Amino acid sequence: MTTEKAQGTNLPVHAEIEAFEVVDNSLVIGGQRLVDVASRVGKTPFYAYDRQLIEKRIGQLREGLPQDIDLHYAIKANPMPAVVNFIAPLVDGLDIASAGEMHVALDSGMDPREISFAGPGKSVEELTQAIAAGITVTLESETEMERACAVGSGLGIRPRVAVRVNPDFELKASGMKMSGGPKQFGIDAEIVPQILEKIGRRALEFVGFHIFCGSQNLREDAIIDAQQKTVELALKLAAAAPQAPAFINIGGGFGIPYFPGDKPIQLHEIGAGLERHVERVRNVLGDTKLVLELGRYMVGESGIYVCRVRDRKVSRGQVFLVVDGGLHHHLAASGNFGQVIRKNYPVIIGNRVESPETESQMVVGPLCTPLDILGAAMELPVAQIDDLVVVFQSGAYGLTASPLGFLSHPVPAEILI
Ligand SMILES: *Cc1c(COP(=O)(O)O)cnc(C)c1O
């Protein structure tokens, strides 16, 4: 469905949302009409994630990417235990970035060796729990290497470690750059050989490299280019490793279309690039696995955020829909999670999807700050109190990426449907 009527002929519009059906003017999710889902949840606002869509997306990845690629799910995108439990049997591994995520990952039944723990500044307690569980620790600094070593000897366990590399190149056109230049992530590529040499002399088992350049990239050429540079860097560094790496984790970062003008990425193009990288790694290293760890791309499009209209007011000619949710539940949709210029997520009136009569409406939340906007001057069907406002593309970096305590409102519900 198109989410917003184009206001002018040349203005960019949101990409079509094809994943969800509309029946009797109502959005359908998980085979149920939105109003029934809202009754079932028992309150608004809520997040709903469609399990069929998650499964379909992972199927598309398996289909579009080389068979030899291992797929990991990066839990921070959506750590809801039901979601992680659903995904775990469909992927080859899980990536975590805290002890909290570690518990969710272990509870899912995933083999601990297929769980990797990245993130700067891991505490000794976190390292202890991870090493005791047999999880792969992704080292982000030399200090962390020493800590992992000390924890391992205390436990009588030889920790499995990977080295996170801060590469000497940047990912073009990435929404959020995480590499190149001085960074808090990883160990600078130029000192990695030194660290590898030290790992070889310590009671540590070196298992792989982790190189992640950035998030929310919608350009296939930029992704392919970064993956190629990543693989070449890993192959170069592998020469200094105590043993051939079991895996090279080349990160995630596949984007999804959020804003007017954004287009979905073409998976088969990236797949063709990866085919060459797999070949190259096989030729140089033999059976080293290439791993992709995706968060947003696996779950982002499967989820919606739903809130209810509490008030409809007109201020000097502009219609405002005041809803019961907002920035505190969905920071990213409010435009305050790393955006430079605020743009609208795709938004609809979920119980009047195709009503022909539209008007320009501001969708705002109940917080006492002008930043609390879910949709600015959007051309939407004329809405009334108690209607359901739906924000699409809300399956990743939604609930847990939001300042839930701000203004002390109740937290939203979450369902996997
Ligand atoms: C956040 C993160 C990911 C997932 O990124 P997406 O853009 O959601 O795919 C993968 N790896 C690491 C190390 C991360 O920090």
The ligand as a MOL file (V3000), in Angstrom:
LIG
                    3D

  0  0  0     0  0            999 V3000
M  V30 BEGIN CTAB
M  V30 COUNTS 15 15 0 0 0
M  V30 BEGIN ATOM
M  V30 1 C 24.3970 -3.0770 15.6670 0
M  V30 2 C 25.3180 -4.0850 15.2080 0
M  V30 3 C 24.9490 -4.9760 14.1860 0
M  V30 4 C 23.6240 -4.9340 13.4890 0
M  V30 5 O 23.5280 -3.8430 12.6470 0
M  V30 6 P 22.2420 -3.6850 11.7010 0
M  V30 7 O 22.4780 -2.3900 11.0480 0
M  V30 8 O 21.0470 -3.6910 12.5790 0
M  V30 9 O 22.2590 -4.8290 10.7650 0
M  V30 10 C 25.8540 -5.9260 13.8010 0
M  V30 11 N 27.0590 -6.0190 14.4130 0
M  V30 12 C 27.4490 -5.1850 15.3920 0
M  V30 13 C 28.7660 -5.3390 16.0110 0
M  V30 14 C 26.6070 -4.1930 15.8090 0
M  V30 15 O 27.0020 -3.3490 16.7730 0
M  V30 END ATOM
M  V30 BEGIN BOND
M  V30 1 1 1 2
M  V30 2 1 2 3
M  V30 3 2 2 14
M  V30 4 1 3 4
M  V30 5 2 3 10
M  V30 6 1 4 5
M  V30 7 1 5 6
M  V30 8 2 6 7
M  V30 9 1 6 8
M  V30 10 1 6 9
M  V30 11 1 10 11
M  V30 12 2 11 12
M  V30 13 1 12 13
M  V30 14 1 12 14
M  V30 15 1 14 15
M  V30 END BOND
M  V30 END CTAB
M  END
